[in-house]
Amino acid sequence: MRDEANLEWEQLSEGPPAGFLKVKSRLYRYPDGKEDKWDILLGGATVAILALTDDDQVILARQFRPGPDRVLLEMPGGNVAGAEDIVAAAVRELREETGYEAEKAEVVMQTYLASYATHRRHAIVARGCKLVGDQKLDDAEFVDPVLMPVADFIEHVLSGQLTDTDMALAGLVSAGFLKPTV
């Protein structure tokens, strides 16, 4: 496993919004006749995978995250390519980022990133995951796969130190590791 310094990115500059995330301004008329502009964050479908081995280890992706500006232990995941099937995208992302393949996978939740975003996010539970080979990372990916017992992962999720907490909680509930209180 690499030390954290080998995963961190160095910020070289900061400019006006442009690049990876796209924002569109929309003009709306409210029911009372007033008008206002809203910035809408544009994006497609994404997946976040609760990947479980047969002995209830969670497969995580240790990687730098530019928003929080630090290395985090995250669930594997990423973008769905065009009309790609959601589960197929999750299986592909898991294999690329970690080298693991799932025996079976299913969508357990879908939600939007936020009320001002078009991103559709999907929580996936993948079971029977086994290491089958090396990672197949993109040029901008620097990921260390990490295994963590489910009980430790629950504590990690509740610590707020990952970016897909809602996806993780949906996966843990669906997989039977957490019980809803309502």
MDAnalysis code that builds the backbone (N, CA, C; Angstrom):
import MDAnalysis as mda
import numpy as np

u = mda.Universe.empty(546, n_residues=182, atom_resindex=np.repeat(np.arange(182), 3), trajectory=True)
u.add_TopologyAttr("name", ["N", "CA", "C"] * 182)
u.add_TopologyAttr("resid", np.arange(1, 183))
u.add_TopologyAttr("resname", ["MET", "ARG", "ASP", "GLU", "ALA", "ASN", "LEU", "GLU", "TRP", "GLU", "GLN", "LEU", "SER", "GLU", "GLY", "PRO", "PRO", "ALA", "GLY", "PHE", "LEU", "LYS", "VAL", "LYS", "SER", "ARG", "LEU", "TYR", "ARG", "TYR", "PRO", "ASP", "GLY", "LYS", "GLU", "ASP", "LYS", "TRP", "ASP", "ILE", "LEU", "LEU", "GLY", "GLY", "ALA", "THR", "VAL", "ALA", "ILE", "LEU", "ALA", "LEU", "THR", "ASP", "ASP", "ASP", "GLN", "VAL", "ILE", "LEU", "ALA", "ARG", "GLN", "PHE", "ARG", "PRO", "GLY", "PRO", "ASP", "ARG", "VAL", "LEU", "LEU", "GLU", "MET", "PRO", "GLY", "GLY", "ASN", "VAL", "ALA", "GLY", "ALA", "GLU", "ASP", "ILE", "VAL", "ALA", "ALA", "ALA", "VAL", "ARG", "GLU", "LEU", "ARG", "GLU", "GLU", "THR", "GLY", "TYR", "GLU", "ALA", "GLU", "LYS", "ALA", "GLU", "VAL", "VAL", "MET", "GLN", "THR", "TYR", "LEU", "ALA", "SER", "TYR", "ALA", "THR", "HIS", "ARG", "ARG", "HIS", "ALA", "ILE", "VAL", "ALA", "ARG", "GLY", "CYS", "LYS", "LEU", "VAL", "GLY", "ASP", "GLN", "LYS", "LEU", "ASP", "ASP", "ALA", "GLU", "PHE", "VAL", "ASP", "PRO", "VAL", "LEU", "MET", "PRO", "VAL", "ALA", "ASP", "PHE", "ILE", "GLU", "HIS", "VAL", "LEU", "SER", "GLY", "GLN", "LEU", "THR", "ASP", "THR", "ASP", "MET", "ALA", "LEU", "ALA", "GLY", "LEU", "VAL", "SER", "ALA", "GLY", "PHE", "LEU", "LYS", "PRO", "THR", "VAL"])
u.atoms.positions = np.array([
    [0.853, -1.173, 0.000],
    [0.000, 0.000, 0.000],
    [0.901, 1.240, 0.000],
    [0.531, 2.223, -0.817],
    [1.299, 3.470, -0.876],
    [1.021, 4.323, 0.359],
    [2.012, 5.153, 0.731],
    [1.720, 6.079, 1.823],
    [0.870, 7.222, 1.268],
    [0.220, 7.939, 2.158],
    [-0.745, 8.968, 1.770],
    [-0.148, 10.016, 0.835],
    [1.106, 10.351, 1.016],
    [1.753, 11.365, 0.172],
    [1.808, 10.922, -1.288],
    [1.833, 9.613, -1.539],
    [1.866, 9.112, -2.912],
    [0.496, 9.075, -3.566],
    [-0.546, 9.402, -2.825],
    [-1.901, 9.461, -3.370],
    [-2.399, 10.896, -3.513],
    [-1.807, 11.823, -2.766],
    [-2.285, 13.210, -2.769],
    [-1.976, 13.905, -4.081],
    [-2.835, 14.848, -4.446],
    [-2.649, 15.683, -5.621],
    [-2.110, 17.030, -5.169],
    [-1.338, 17.665, -6.007],
    [-0.820, 18.994, -5.718],
    [-1.631, 20.014, -6.505],
    [-2.279, 20.946, -5.811],
    [-3.052, 21.987, -6.497],
    [-2.092, 23.000, -7.100],
    [-2.202, 23.227, -8.416],
    [-1.315, 24.150, -9.117],
    [-1.923, 25.528, -9.296],
    [-3.247, 25.582, -9.399],
    [-3.906, 26.876, -9.552],
    [-5.396, 26.693, -9.306],
    [-6.100, 27.817, -9.274],
    [-7.553, 27.781, -9.155],
    [-8.100, 28.912, -10.001],
    [-9.008, 28.586, -10.893],
    [-9.563, 29.582, -11.797],
    [-11.073, 29.587, -11.733],
    [-11.697, 30.214, -12.706],
    [-13.162, 30.249, -12.732],
    [-13.725, 28.851, -12.994],
    [-14.993, 28.621, -12.618],
    [-15.590, 27.290, -12.816],
    [-15.545, 26.863, -14.281],
    [-14.979, 25.697, -14.526],
    [-14.909, 25.092, -15.857],
    [-14.249, 23.739, -15.699],
    [-14.417, 22.852, -16.648],
    [-13.704, 21.584, -16.617],
    [-14.588, 20.403, -16.335],
    [-14.209, 19.602, -15.315],
    [-14.856, 18.317, -15.055],
    [-16.346, 18.467, -14.769],
    [-16.724, 19.430, -13.952],
    [-18.134, 19.662, -13.646],
    [-18.676, 20.784, -14.516],
    [-19.860, 20.585, -15.019],
    [-20.492, 21.574, -15.882],
    [-21.683, 22.196, -15.149],
    [-21.775, 23.520, -15.225],
    [-22.869, 24.254, -14.609],
    [-23.599, 25.031, -15.693],
    [-24.926, 24.958, -15.654],
    [-25.760, 25.684, -16.600],
    [-26.662, 26.616, -15.803],
    [-26.859, 27.809, -16.290],
    [-27.761, 28.757, -15.640],
    [-29.132, 28.637, -16.292],
    [-30.168, 28.464, -15.477],
    [-31.547, 28.370, -15.971],
    [-32.357, 29.514, -15.379],
    [-33.149, 30.150, -16.219],
    [-34.054, 31.200, -15.770],
    [-35.423, 30.575, -15.533],
    [-35.972, 30.791, -14.345],
    [-37.279, 30.247, -13.978],
    [-38.230, 31.384, -13.634],
    [-39.508, 31.158, -13.898],
    [-40.562, 32.058, -13.434],
    [-41.291, 31.346, -12.309],
    [-41.343, 31.995, -11.135],
    [-42.028, 31.443, -9.974],
    [-43.536, 31.582, -10.138],
    [-44.313, 30.846, -9.342],
    [-45.773, 30.955, -9.414],
    [-46.302, 32.371, -9.169],
    [-45.533, 33.208, -8.439],
    [-46.000, 34.578, -8.186],
    [-45.601, 35.545, -9.303],
    [-44.982, 35.010, -10.385],
    [-44.619, 35.841, -11.533],
    [-43.186, 36.362, -11.507],
    [-42.512, 36.323, -10.384],
    [-41.127, 36.780, -10.314],
    [-40.228, 35.780, -11.032],
    [-39.091, 36.281, -11.505],
    [-38.136, 35.431, -12.212],
    [-36.795, 35.436, -11.484],
    [-36.073, 34.328, -11.609],
    [-34.757, 34.222, -10.986],
    [-33.943, 33.173, -11.734],
    [-32.613, 33.351, -11.703],
    [-31.708, 32.382, -12.316],
    [-31.220, 31.393, -11.272],
    [-31.092, 30.140, -11.695],
    [-30.570, 29.083, -10.850],
    [-29.415, 28.402, -11.572],
    [-28.334, 28.126, -10.851],
    [-27.230, 27.352, -11.400],
    [-27.548, 25.876, -11.209],
    [-27.465, 25.126, -12.310],
    [-27.752, 23.693, -12.281],
    [-26.464, 22.939, -12.584],
    [-26.077, 22.038, -11.691],
    [-24.912, 21.190, -11.889],
    [-25.330, 20.031, -12.794],
    [-24.682, 19.923, -13.949],
    [-25.060, 18.917, -14.940],
    [-24.247, 17.642, -14.765],
    [-24.888, 16.514, -14.951],
    [-24.196, 15.235, -14.885],
    [-25.140, 14.101, -15.175],
    [-24.576, 12.952, -15.435],
    [-25.371, 11.764, -15.743],
    [-25.483, 10.845, -14.552],
    [-25.540, 9.567, -14.839],
    [-25.694, 8.550, -13.802],
    [-24.339, 8.148, -13.242],
    [-24.313, 7.875, -11.931],
    [-23.116, 7.365, -11.261],
    [-23.491, 6.171, -10.397],
    [-22.472, 5.399, -10.036],
    [-22.664, 4.243, -9.162],
    [-21.691, 4.312, -7.993],
    [-22.135, 3.841, -6.835],
    [-21.287, 3.654, -5.655],
    [-21.586, 2.245, -5.159],
    [-20.535, 1.445, -4.983],
    [-20.710, 0.021, -4.757],
    [-20.307, -0.388, -3.345],
    [-21.250, -0.988, -2.606],
    [-20.922, -1.679, -1.363],
    [-20.517, -3.081, -1.797],
    [-19.210, -3.295, -1.912],
    [-18.662, -4.551, -2.417],
    [-18.249, -5.428, -1.247],
    [-18.817, -6.626, -1.181],
    [-18.618, -7.521, -0.044],
    [-17.969, -8.831, -0.481],
    [-16.960, -9.257, 0.266],
    [-16.377, -10.574, 0.051],
    [-17.238, -11.603, 0.778],
    [-16.955, -12.875, 0.542],
    [-17.735, -13.930, 1.195],
    [-17.566, -13.931, 2.714],
    [-16.452, -13.369, 3.217],
    [-16.245, -13.318, 4.671],
    [-16.576, -11.929, 5.238],
    [-17.495, -11.207, 4.576],
    [-18.019, -9.912, 5.031],
    [-16.943, -8.849, 5.236],
    [-16.022, -8.785, 4.306],
    [-15.078, -7.674, 4.224],
    [-15.617, -6.717, 3.169],
    [-15.509, -5.425, 3.432],
    [-15.927, -4.408, 2.467],
    [-14.689, -3.988, 1.677],
    [-14.822, -3.951, 0.365],
    [-13.724, -3.533, -0.503],
    [-13.848, -2.036, -0.723],
    [-12.807, -1.306, -0.327],
    [-12.811, 0.148, -0.439],
    [-11.710, 0.626, -1.379],
    [-11.872, 1.854, -1.842],
    [-10.904, 2.496, -2.717],
    [-10.285, 3.657, -1.944],
    [-9.016, 3.529, -1.611],
    [-8.296, 4.597, -0.900],
    [-7.730, 5.521, -1.960],
    [-8.224, 6.782, -1.967],
    [-7.839, 7.694, -3.036],
    [-8.010, 9.152, -2.625],
    [-7.329, 10.016, -3.339],
    [-7.422, 11.454, -3.096],
    [-8.741, 11.962, -3.664],
    [-9.396, 12.863, -2.918],
    [-10.638, 13.492, -3.362],
    [-10.419, 14.997, -3.390],
    [-10.553, 15.626, -4.583],
    [-10.229, 17.046, -4.713],
    [-11.176, 17.985, -3.969],
    [-12.449, 17.616, -3.769],
    [-13.350, 18.483, -2.999],
    [-12.905, 18.611, -1.557],
    [-12.839, 17.495, -0.821],
    [-12.337, 17.542, 0.553],
    [-10.838, 17.852, 0.625],
    [-10.133, 17.695, -0.491],
    [-8.699, 17.975, -0.590],
    [-7.882, 17.065, 0.315],
    [-8.228, 15.756, 0.283],
    [-7.494, 14.788, 1.114],
    [-7.754, 13.365, 0.630],
    [-6.963, 12.439, 1.108],
    [-7.132, 11.023, 0.804],
    [-8.246, 10.474, 1.694],
    [-9.184, 9.757, 1.084],
    [-10.306, 9.168, 1.810],
    [-10.433, 7.687, 1.468],
    [-11.047, 6.934, 2.368],
    [-11.451, 5.553, 2.082],
    [-12.876, 5.611, 1.566],
    [-13.047, 5.304, 0.293],
    [-14.329, 5.457, -0.390],
    [-14.844, 4.106, -0.894],
    [-16.133, 4.058, -1.195],
    [-16.665, 2.913, -1.903],
    [-16.226, 3.051, -3.360],
    [-15.900, 1.938, -4.019],
    [-15.599, 2.026, -5.445],
    [-16.808, 2.569, -6.193],
    [-16.568, 3.212, -7.308],
    [-17.681, 3.726, -8.092],
    [-17.213, 4.660, -9.172],
    [-18.189, 5.236, -9.866],
    [-17.851, 6.167, -10.931],
    [-19.015, 6.433, -11.842],
    [-18.693, 6.926, -13.018],
    [-19.704, 7.324, -13.993],
    [-20.210, 6.146, -14.810],
    [-21.485, 6.197, -15.137],
    [-22.094, 5.257, -16.070],
    [-21.856, 5.831, -17.464],
    [-21.351, 5.024, -18.369],
    [-21.024, 5.483, -19.718],
    [-22.259, 5.460, -20.613],
    [-22.763, 6.641, -20.980],
    [-23.889, 6.746, -21.918],
    [-25.085, 5.905, -21.523],
    [-25.451, 4.970, -22.392],
    [-26.615, 4.107, -22.167],
    [-26.238, 2.802, -21.471],
    [-25.046, 2.739, -20.894],
    [-24.583, 1.536, -20.203],
    [-25.564, 1.145, -19.099],
    [-25.781, -0.133, -18.935],
    [-26.618, -0.661, -17.864],
    [-25.981, -0.302, -16.513],
    [-26.805, 0.079, -15.541],
    [-26.316, 0.537, -14.239],
    [-25.499, -0.553, -13.535],
    [-26.008, -1.766, -13.479],
    [-25.290, -2.855, -12.807],
    [-24.004, -3.179, -13.558],
    [-24.060, -3.184, -14.886],
    [-22.845, -3.440, -15.680],
    [-21.789, -2.376, -15.393],
    [-22.207, -1.134, -15.255],
    [-21.269, -0.052, -14.937],
    [-20.645, -0.276, -13.563],
    [-21.448, -0.705, -12.596],
    [-20.932, -0.952, -11.246],
    [-19.915, -2.094, -11.260],
    [-20.228, -3.170, -11.940],
    [-19.317, -4.312, -12.040],
    [-18.019, -3.876, -12.720],
    [-18.124, -3.080, -13.771],
    [-16.949, -2.579, -14.487],
    [-16.098, -1.690, -13.580],
    [-16.725, -0.739, -12.884],
    [-15.987, 0.173, -11.996],
    [-15.290, -0.589, -10.871],
    [-15.981, -1.563, -10.280],
    [-15.383, -2.372, -9.220],
    [-14.134, -3.083, -9.734],
    [-14.230, -3.681, -10.893],
    [-13.094, -4.419, -11.481],
    [-11.945, -3.469, -11.806],
    [-12.255, -2.322, -12.417],
    [-11.215, -1.373, -12.815],
    [-10.480, -0.795, -11.604],
    [-11.235, -0.391, -10.585],
    [-10.631, 0.304, -9.443],
    [-9.965, -0.618, -8.435],
    [-10.442, -1.866, -8.337],
    [-9.953, -2.727, -7.262],
    [-9.362, -4.052, -7.715],
    [-9.682, -4.518, -8.913],
    [-9.259, -5.843, -9.355],
    [-10.198, -6.943, -8.899],
    [-11.304, -6.582, -8.236],
    [-12.284, -7.567, -7.757],
    [-13.456, -7.679, -8.725],
    [-14.022, -8.896, -8.799],
    [-15.260, -9.133, -9.544],
    [-16.314, -9.646, -8.584],
    [-17.561, -9.286, -8.875],
    [-18.681, -9.685, -8.029],
    [-19.396, -10.897, -8.623],
    [-19.799, -11.803, -7.748],
    [-20.613, -12.940, -8.169],
    [-21.999, -12.457, -8.579],
    [-22.538, -11.483, -7.805],
    [-23.832, -10.881, -8.158],
    [-23.867, -9.453, -7.638],
    [-24.653, -8.635, -8.312],
    [-24.773, -7.227, -7.931],
    [-26.186, -6.755, -8.248],
    [-26.673, -5.801, -7.429],
    [-28.012, -5.260, -7.657],
    [-28.084, -3.800, -7.216],
    [-28.946, -3.046, -7.887],
    [-29.227, -1.661, -7.500],
    [-30.162, -1.705, -6.300],
    [-29.817, -0.973, -5.227],
    [-30.661, -0.968, -4.034],
    [-31.256, 0.410, -3.747],
    [-30.764, 1.448, -4.437],
    [-31.324, 2.790, -4.251],
    [-30.885, 3.683, -5.397],
    [-31.739, 4.644, -5.720],
    [-31.399, 5.689, -6.686],
    [-31.856, 7.007, -6.102],
    [-31.022, 8.047, -6.247],
    [-31.367, 9.374, -5.760],
    [-30.663, 10.409, -6.615],
    [-31.001, 11.657, -6.428],
    [-30.305, 12.749, -7.106],
    [-29.209, 13.275, -6.189],
    [-28.150, 13.824, -6.784],
    [-27.058, 14.400, -6.009],
    [-27.572, 15.524, -5.111],
    [-28.384, 16.395, -5.669],
    [-28.937, 17.530, -4.923],
    [-30.103, 18.102, -5.721],
    [-30.822, 19.010, -5.106],
    [-31.987, 19.606, -5.774],
    [-31.587, 20.500, -6.939],
    [-30.340, 20.888, -7.040],
    [-29.857, 21.750, -8.115],
    [-28.926, 20.991, -9.061],
    [-29.035, 19.653, -9.104],
    [-28.154, 18.840, -9.933],
    [-28.955, 17.814, -10.727],
    [-28.443, 17.453, -11.898],
    [-29.099, 16.442, -12.728],
    [-28.499, 15.055, -12.525],
    [-27.440, 14.933, -11.730],
    [-26.795, 13.640, -11.484],
    [-27.779, 12.661, -10.839],
    [-27.863, 11.449, -11.393],
    [-28.627, 10.359, -10.778],
    [-27.614, 9.386, -10.176],
    [-27.696, 9.192, -8.872],
    [-26.741, 8.350, -8.156],
    [-27.398, 7.023, -7.799],
    [-26.650, 5.936, -7.937],
    [-27.172, 4.593, -7.686],
    [-26.308, 3.868, -6.665],
    [-26.947, 3.350, -5.622],
    [-26.269, 2.500, -4.643],
    [-26.388, 1.061, -5.124],
    [-25.268, 0.370, -5.145],
    [-25.197, -1.011, -5.616],
    [-24.650, -1.875, -4.489],
    [-25.235, -3.045, -4.284],
    [-24.644, -4.039, -3.388],
    [-24.103, -5.153, -4.268],
    [-22.809, -5.426, -4.117],
    [-22.152, -6.499, -4.860],
    [-21.688, -7.548, -3.850],
    [-22.049, -8.786, -4.101],
    [-21.711, -9.876, -3.159],
    [-20.810, -10.911, -3.829],
    [-20.143, -11.685, -2.987],
    [-19.272, -12.740, -3.503],
    [-18.089, -12.195, -4.278],
    [-17.568, -11.059, -3.851],
    [-16.464, -10.413, -4.573],
    [-15.163, -11.162, -4.329],
    [-14.427, -11.369, -5.418],
    [-13.149, -12.071, -5.356],
    [-12.123, -11.309, -6.191],
    [-10.890, -11.291, -5.707],
    [-9.791, -10.675, -6.440],
    [-9.474, -11.549, -7.645],
    [-9.540, -10.959, -8.851],
    [-9.317, -11.735, -10.070],
    [-8.154, -11.216, -10.906],
    [-7.590, -10.088, -10.530],
    [-6.488, -9.559, -11.322],
    [-6.092, -8.172, -10.872],
    [-5.287, -7.536, -11.702],
    [-4.808, -6.189, -11.418],
    [-5.879, -5.152, -11.705],
    [-5.701, -3.985, -11.119],
    [-6.575, -2.840, -11.403],
    [-6.376, -2.409, -12.863],
    [-7.365, -1.716, -13.387],
    [-7.290, -1.137, -14.737],
    [-7.682, 0.339, -14.613],
    [-6.776, 1.122, -14.052],
    [-7.068, 2.509, -13.712],
    [-6.938, 3.434, -14.915],
    [-7.768, 4.483, -14.924],
    [-7.652, 5.553, -15.907],
    [-6.437, 6.406, -15.562],
    [-6.047, 7.276, -16.480],
    [-4.875, 8.129, -16.276],
    [-4.975, 8.999, -15.025],
    [-6.171, 9.433, -14.646],
    [-6.340, 10.327, -13.503],
    [-6.726, 9.581, -12.230],
    [-6.592, 8.250, -12.218],
    [-6.939, 7.462, -11.041],
    [-5.677, 6.907, -10.377],
    [-5.607, 7.104, -9.072],
    [-4.532, 6.578, -8.238],
    [-5.229, 5.987, -7.024],
    [-5.460, 4.682, -7.046],
    [-6.332, 4.027, -6.075],
    [-5.619, 2.834, -5.451],
    [-5.703, 2.731, -4.128],
    [-5.264, 1.538, -3.413],
    [-6.508, 0.811, -2.904],
    [-6.723, -0.448, -3.308],
    [-7.826, -1.221, -2.736],
    [-7.521, -1.572, -1.279],
    [-8.541, -1.504, -0.440],
    [-8.398, -1.793, 0.987],
    [-9.587, -2.651, 1.414],
    [-9.317, -3.672, 2.227],
    [-10.388, -4.479, 2.808],
    [-10.629, -4.036, 4.241],
    [-11.913, -3.974, 4.626],
    [-12.280, -3.544, 5.977],
    [-13.468, -4.396, 6.447],
    [-13.409, -4.924, 7.675],
    [-14.561, -5.666, 8.203],
    [-15.814, -4.773, 8.228],
    [-16.973, -5.392, 8.009],
    [-18.231, -4.638, 7.959],
    [-18.421, -3.781, 9.206],
    [-18.152, -4.320, 10.397],
    [-18.350, -3.544, 11.631],
    [-17.493, -2.278, 11.627],
    [-16.261, -2.390, 11.158],
    [-15.391, -1.212, 11.063],
    [-15.896, -0.250, 9.994],
    [-16.432, -0.805, 8.900],
    [-16.966, 0.057, 7.835],
    [-18.163, 0.853, 8.338],
    [-19.014, 0.237, 9.140],
    [-20.157, 0.966, 9.703],
    [-19.648, 2.149, 10.521],
    [-18.642, 1.932, 11.351],
    [-18.052, 3.037, 12.124],
    [-17.458, 4.097, 11.192],
    [-16.814, 3.657, 10.117],
    [-16.232, 4.582, 9.140],
    [-17.326, 5.438, 8.487],
    [-18.412, 4.804, 8.099],
    [-19.531, 5.532, 7.478],
    [-20.072, 6.571, 8.448],
    [-20.281, 6.177, 9.698],
    [-20.845, 7.089, 10.690],
    [-19.876, 8.211, 11.073],
    [-18.599, 8.041, 10.770],
    [-17.615, 9.093, 11.061],
    [-17.706, 10.252, 10.072],
    [-18.379, 10.039, 8.946],
    [-18.520, 11.088, 7.941],
    [-17.274, 11.298, 7.099],
    [-16.377, 10.323, 7.073],
    [-15.112, 10.478, 6.353],
    [-15.127, 9.800, 4.989],
    [-16.264, 9.855, 4.291],
    [-16.358, 9.419, 2.905],
    [-17.413, 10.269, 2.222],
    [-17.417, 10.279, 0.909],
    [-18.300, 11.202, 0.194],
    [-19.655, 10.606, -0.180],
    [-19.827, 9.304, -0.076],
    [-21.092, 8.671, -0.445],
    [-21.766, 8.023, 0.760],
    [-21.869, 8.764, 1.854],
    [-22.440, 8.219, 3.079],
    [-23.848, 7.680, 2.858],
    [-24.682, 8.420, 2.128],
    [-26.054, 7.958, 1.889],
    [-26.083, 6.662, 1.086],
    [-25.181, 6.517, 0.121],
    [-25.105, 5.295, -0.680],
    [-24.638, 4.127, 0.197],
    [-23.668, 4.397, 1.081],
    [-23.169, 3.366, 1.981],
    [-24.269, 2.902, 2.928],
    [-25.011, 3.845, 3.501],
    [-26.095, 3.476, 4.419],
    [-27.176, 2.676, 3.706],
    [-27.525, 3.062, 2.490],
    [-28.526, 2.308, 1.716],
    [-28.039, 0.883, 1.471],
    [-26.769, 0.734, 1.127],
    [-26.214, -0.593, 0.892],
    [-26.192, -1.431, 2.152],
    [-25.781, -0.832, 3.271],
    [-25.727, -1.564, 4.538],
    [-27.114, -2.007, 5.003],
    [-28.124, -1.158, 4.820],
    [-29.497, -1.534, 5.179],
    [-29.977, -2.659, 4.271],
    [-29.780, -2.495, 2.969],
    [-30.228, -3.503, 2.017],
    [-29.549, -4.851, 2.240],
    [-28.271, -4.825, 2.613],
    [-27.524, -6.061, 2.843],
    [-27.828, -6.685, 4.209],
    [-28.619, -5.999, 5.043],
    [-29.029, -6.548, 6.330],
    [-28.085, -6.266, 7.477],
    [-27.109, -5.361, 7.283],
    [-26.174, -5.044, 8.361],
    [-26.685, -3.935, 9.280],
    [-27.623, -3.148, 8.800],
    [-28.268, -2.105, 9.609],
    [-29.771, -2.262, 9.475],
    [-30.476, -1.931, 10.527],
    [-31.943, -2.018, 10.512],
    [-32.523, -0.604, 10.560],
    [-33.496, -0.301, 9.686],
    [-34.149, 1.018, 9.778],
    [-34.872, 1.148, 11.108],
    [-34.915, 2.356, 11.643],
    [-35.577, 2.566, 12.939],
    [-37.019, 2.990, 12.791],
    [-37.459, 3.254, 11.588],
    [-38.862, 3.652, 11.379],
    [-39.642, 2.596, 10.662],
])
